């Protein structure tokens, strides 16, 4: 069935009108870009505290990232280098290798060498205590990032509450004369502190859990390397008894 020319012209005209309306609406949309730095500075003392907290978070993040590298826990190849030296009684060589690569594993090995005459049941826990203390120290220093992540949104919320109080004070003083623009500007300045606080908190929380994961991975590798050395140096494997043949036993 063919459409009449008048109906076709009506449909085409309708589409053209709708397209023109949509284009006019799109062209009338105004995009607003927020100058975050300038808006943050408007927050007063709360913004200053957030900037200080941001600097502290960056400092802690960089320091912890550098200090939690695996070479400070278990350097590559250290356990393989020192393992044959124990069999050859080259204890000076073991100590030399450990001092070339200062690490938690190296300090554990130095403890084993320095107290090698001690019974293994006393020697092994002593070396494990060294690792436990150092890993605990690294974990405790990571908590600074968690503190920054906890304080940042609270400071941002405090700045927002102060800004809202100031906004309502403007309404109280000027009433309707101030207009919506004055109130909107004050509320925007108040909310910016919450946004900045959340940004700081999210970044520090992500870095905190990432560094904790690095420390846990290094702890697992440290445990494996130390166990392999203890098994090779201090523990004697049990010999499996040969099976007794009962086929030729005398009756």
C-alpha positions in Angstrom: 0.0 0.0 0.0 1.4 3.4 -1.1 1.2 6.5 1.1 -0.4 9.6 -0.3 2.0 12.4 -1.1 0.3 14.7 1.5 0.8 12.2 4.3 4.5 11.7 3.2 5.1 15.4 3.3 3.4 15.6 6.7 5.7 12.9 8.2 8.8 14.4 6.7 7.9 17.8 8.0 7.3 16.4 11.5 10.7 14.8 11.5 12.4 18.0 10.4 10.7 20.0 13.2 11.7 17.4 15.8 15.3 17.4 14.6 15.4 21.2 14.6 14.0 21.3 18.2 16.6 18.7 19.4 19.4 20.7 17.7 18.3 23.9 19.4 18.1 22.3 22.8 21.6 20.8 22.4 23.0 24.2 21.3 21.4 25.9 24.3 23.2 23.6 26.8 25.9 25.4 28.7 28.9 23.3 29.9 30.5 24.3 33.1 34.1 23.4 34.0 35.0 23.4 37.7 38.4 24.8 38.7 39.0 22.4 41.5 42.1 24.1 42.9 40.4 27.5 43.0 37.3 26.1 44.5 39.3 24.2 47.1 41.1 27.3 48.2 37.7 28.9 48.9 37.1 26.4 51.7 39.2 28.3 54.2 40.9 26.5 57.1 39.2 23.2 56.3 40.7 23.3 52.8 44.1 24.1 54.2 43.9 21.1 56.5 42.8 18.9 53.6 45.8 20.1 51.5 48.2 19.3 54.4 46.5 15.8 54.7 47.0 15.3 51.0 50.7 16.1 51.2 51.0 13.7 54.2 49.2 11.0 52.3 51.5 11.4 49.3 54.6 11.3 51.5 53.5 8.1 53.3 52.5 6.5 50.0 55.8 7.1 48.4 57.8 6.0 51.4 55.8 2.8 51.9 55.9 2.0 48.3 59.7 2.2 48.2 60.2 0.4 51.6 57.9 -2.5 50.8 59.8 -3.6 47.7 60.5 -7.4 47.7 64.3 -6.9 47.7 64.1 -5.6 51.3 62.4 -8.9 52.4 63.7 -11.7 50.1 66.3 -10.6 47.5 66.4 -12.7 44.3 68.9 -15.5 44.4 70.1 -15.0 48.0 68.8 -18.4 49.2 70.3 -20.2 46.2 73.7 -18.5 46.7 74.1 -19.3 50.4 72.6 -22.8 50.4 75.8 -24.7 49.2 78.1 -22.6 51.4 76.7 -24.1 54.6 77.7 -27.6 53.5 81.2 -26.4 52.8 81.3 -24.7 56.2 82.0 -21.3 54.5 80.2 -19.3 57.1 82.1 -16.1 56.3 80.9 -16.4 52.7 77.3 -16.7 53.9 77.7 -13.6 56.0 79.3 -11.7 53.1 76.4 -12.6 50.8 73.8 -11.5 53.3 75.6 -8.1 53.9 75.7 -7.5 50.1 71.9 -7.6 50.1 70.5 -6.3 53.4 67.1 -7.8 53.9 64.9 -9.6 56.4 66.0 -13.0 55.0 69.6 -12.0 55.3 69.2 -11.0 58.9 67.5 -14.4 59.6 70.4 -16.2 57.9 73.0 -14.2 59.9 71.2 -15.3 63.1 71.3 -18.9 62.1 75.1 -18.6 61.3 75.8 -16.7 64.5 74.0 -19.3 66.7 74.6 -22.4 64.6 75.7 -24.5 67.7 72.3 -24.0 69.2 69.7 -26.8 69.0 67.4 -26.4 66.0 64.2 -26.3 68.1 65.6 -23.1 69.7 67.4 -21.7 66.7 64.5 -21.7 64.3 62.0 -19.8 66.5 64.6 -17.1 67.2 65.1 -16.5 63.5 61.3 -16.4 62.9 61.0 -13.8 65.7 63.2 -11.5 63.6 60.9 -11.8 60.6 57.8 -11.4 62.7 59.1 -8.1 64.3 60.1 -6.6 60.9 56.9 -7.5 59.2 54.9 -6.1 62.1 56.9 -2.9 61.9 56.2 -2.6 58.2 52.5 -3.2 58.7 52.3 -0.6 61.5 53.9 2.1 59.3 51.3 1.3 56.7 48.5 2.3 59.1 49.4 6.0 58.5 47.7 5.7 55.1 44.6 4.3 56.8 44.6 7.2 59.2 44.7 9.7 56.3 41.9 7.8 54.6 39.8 8.0 57.7 40.4 11.7 58.5 40.0 13.1 55.0 36.2 12.5 54.6 35.6 13.7 58.1 37.4 17.0 57.4 35.5 17.3 54.2 32.2 16.8 56.0 33.2 19.4 58.6 33.9 21.9 55.9 30.6 21.2 54.3 28.7 21.7 57.5 30.5 25.0 58.2 29.7 26.2 54.6 26.1 25.2 55.0 25.8 27.2 58.2 27.4 30.2 56.5 24.9 29.8 53.6 21.9 29.8 55.9 23.3 32.9 57.7 23.4 34.6 54.3 19.7 33.8 53.8 19.0 35.1 57.3 20.8 38.4 56.6 19.7 39.1 53.1 16.5 37.1 52.8 15.1 36.9 49.3 17.3 39.9 48.2 20.3 37.7 47.9 18.8 35.5 45.2 19.4 31.9 44.4 22.9 32.6 42.9 24.3 33.7 46.2 23.0 30.7 48.0 24.1 28.3 45.2 27.6 29.7 45.3 27.9 29.3 49.1 26.6 25.7 48.9 28.9 24.8 46.0 31.9 26.1 48.1 30.7 24.0 51.0 30.3 20.8 49.0 33.7 21.1 47.4 35.4 20.2 50.7 33.5 16.9 50.9 34.4 16.0 47.3 38.1 16.7 47.9 38.0 14.7 51.2 36.5 11.7 49.4 39.0 11.9 46.6 41.9 11.9 49.2 40.3 9.1 51.2 39.7 6.8 48.2 43.2 7.2 46.8 44.8 6.5 50.2 42.6 3.5 50.9 43.5 1.9 47.6 47.2 2.5 48.2 46.9 1.2 51.8 45.4 -2.2 50.7 47.8 -2.5 47.8 50.9 -2.0 50.0 49.4 -4.5 52.6 49.0 -7.0 49.8 52.7 -6.5 48.8 53.8 -7.1 52.3 51.7 -10.2 52.6 53.1 -11.6 49.4 56.7 -10.8 50.5 56.0 -12.5 53.8 54.8 -15.7 52.1 57.9 -15.7 49.9 60.1 -15.1 52.9 58.5 -18.1 54.7 59.1 -20.4 51.7 62.8 -19.3 51.3 63.6 -19.7 55.0 61.9 -23.1 55.2 63.9 -24.4 52.3 67.2 -23.3 53.9 66.2 -24.8 57.3 65.3 -28.1 55.7 68.6 -28.2 53.9 70.8 -27.0 56.8 69.4 -28.1 60.1 66.9 -30.9 59.5 68.0 -34.4 58.7 65.6 -36.4 56.5 64.4 -39.7 57.9 65.4 -42.8 56.0 62.6 -44.9 54.8 63.0 -48.5 56.2 63.4 -51.2 53.5 60.4 -53.5 53.3 61.0 -56.9 54.9 60.5 -59.9 52.6 58.4 -62.6 54.2 58.4 -64.9 51.2 61.6 -66.8 52.2 61.0 -66.7 55.9 61.7 -70.1 57.6 58.7 -71.9 59.0 
